């Protein structure tokens, strides 16, 4: 997906709409907000610095997964249903998604920085694994789509 840097006087004012491709992304130079071209217009998809998508979340019918206790020994969730999950922790945590995810290490996992929330796509039947470099914490997971 191509990314373009557009300077905008206001939210997406003056952004070109002709000859755009569906899914094309643009970054607002003065704010850092990210927008995606959908249909015939630019739509805000991520608020700068938040790490959280501005797209609508489907919370109705979805729930938080049982929190995962994390430590220097890898752990994993139960198998999850297909969807997008928001994942967050108070401590830097290394995560992975796989059918067997309790083999994640600090070298092979994606480092989720403390206090941040990320959206993770999980194929049906797969698990989220987590491990810490040291100490103990909790990984929180909530299905949002």
C-alpha positions in Angstrom: 0.0 0.0 0.0 1.5 3.3 -1.0 1.7 6.1 1.5 1.7 9.8 0.6 2.5 12.9 2.6 -0.1 15.6 2.1 -0.1 19.0 3.6 -3.6 19.9 4.7 -5.1 23.2 5.9 -7.8 21.2 7.8 -8.8 17.6 8.0 -8.2 16.4 4.4 -9.0 19.7 2.9 -7.4 20.0 -0.5 -6.3 16.3 -0.7 -6.6 15.1 -4.2 -9.5 12.8 -5.0 -9.0 12.2 -8.7 -6.9 9.2 -9.8 -6.8 7.8 -6.3 -6.7 4.1 -5.7 -8.9 2.3 -3.1 -6.9 1.7 0.1 -4.3 4.4 -0.7 -3.1 6.1 2.5 -2.1 9.7 3.2 -0.4 11.2 6.2 -1.3 14.7 7.3 2.0 16.6 7.6 0.9 19.0 10.3 -0.8 16.4 12.6 0.5 13.0 11.6 -3.1 11.7 11.3 -3.5 8.9 8.8 -6.3 8.7 6.3 -7.3 6.1 3.7 -9.0 6.7 0.4 -12.4 4.9 0.4 -15.1 5.3 -2.3 -14.6 8.9 -3.4 -13.3 10.4 -0.2 -10.5 10.3 2.4 -11.5 8.7 5.7 -9.5 9.1 9.0 -8.1 5.7 10.0 -5.6 6.5 12.7 -5.2 9.4 15.1 -1.6 10.5 15.3 0.3 9.2 18.4 -2.6 7.1 19.7 -1.7 3.8 18.0 -5.5 3.2 17.9 -7.6 3.0 14.7 -10.3 5.6 14.2 -12.4 3.1 12.3 -15.5 1.9 14.1 -15.2 -0.9 16.5 -17.8 -3.6 16.9 -18.0 -4.1 20.7 -21.6 -5.4 20.7 -21.4 -9.2 20.8 -17.6 -9.2 21.4 -15.9 -9.4 24.7 -12.6 -9.2 26.5 -10.6 -12.5 26.4 -9.5 -13.9 29.8 -6.5 -11.8 30.7 -3.2 -13.6 30.1 -0.7 -13.7 33.0 2.7 -13.0 31.6 6.3 -13.6 32.9 9.7 -14.7 31.7 8.1 -18.0 30.7 5.9 -17.9 27.5 2.2 -18.3 27.9 -0.7 -18.4 25.4 -4.4 -17.8 25.2 -6.9 -20.4 24.4 -7.8 -20.7 20.7 -9.5 -17.5 19.5 -12.2 -16.9 17.0 -11.3 -15.2 13.7 -11.2 -11.4 14.1 -9.4 -8.3 15.1 -8.4 -7.9 18.7 -7.0 -4.9 20.6 -4.1 -6.0 22.8 -2.5 -4.0 25.6 -0.2 -4.4 28.6 1.3 -2.2 31.4 4.7 -3.8 30.7 6.8 -4.2 27.5 5.6 -7.6 26.3 6.7 -9.7 23.4 3.8 -11.3 21.5 3.1 -13.6 18.5 0.0 -15.2 16.9 0.1 -18.8 15.8 -1.6 -22.2 16.3 1.1 -22.8 19.0 2.1 -19.5 20.4 3.7 -20.4 23.8 7.1 -20.7 22.1 7.4 -16.9 21.7 10.6 -15.4 22.9 12.0 -11.9 23.4 14.0 -12.5 20.1 11.1 -13.8 18.0 8.1 -11.9 19.3 6.7 -8.5 18.4 7.5 -6.0 21.2 4.3 -4.4 22.4 5.5 -1.3 24.3 4.0 -0.7 27.7 0.8 1.3 27.8 0.1 1.0 24.1 -2.8 -0.7 22.4 -2.4 -2.4 19.0 -4.9 -4.1 16.7 -4.0 -7.7 16.0 -5.6 -9.9 13.3 -6.1 -13.4 14.5 -7.2 -16.2 12.2 -9.7 -18.6 13.7 -8.3 -21.3 16.0 -5.0 -19.4 16.5 -3.7 -18.1 19.8 -1.8 -15.1 21.1 1.4 -15.9 23.0 3.3 -13.6 25.3 6.5 -13.4 27.2 8.4 -10.7 29.2 12.1 -10.1 29.4 11.7 -10.2 33.2 9.1 -9.7 36.0 5.4 -10.4 35.7 2.4 -8.6 34.3 -0.9 -9.2 32.5 -1.8 -9.0 28.8 -5.3 -7.8 28.0 -7.1 -8.8 24.9 -10.5 -7.6 23.6 -12.2 -8.6 20.4 -13.3 -5.6 18.4 -14.3 -6.9 15.0 
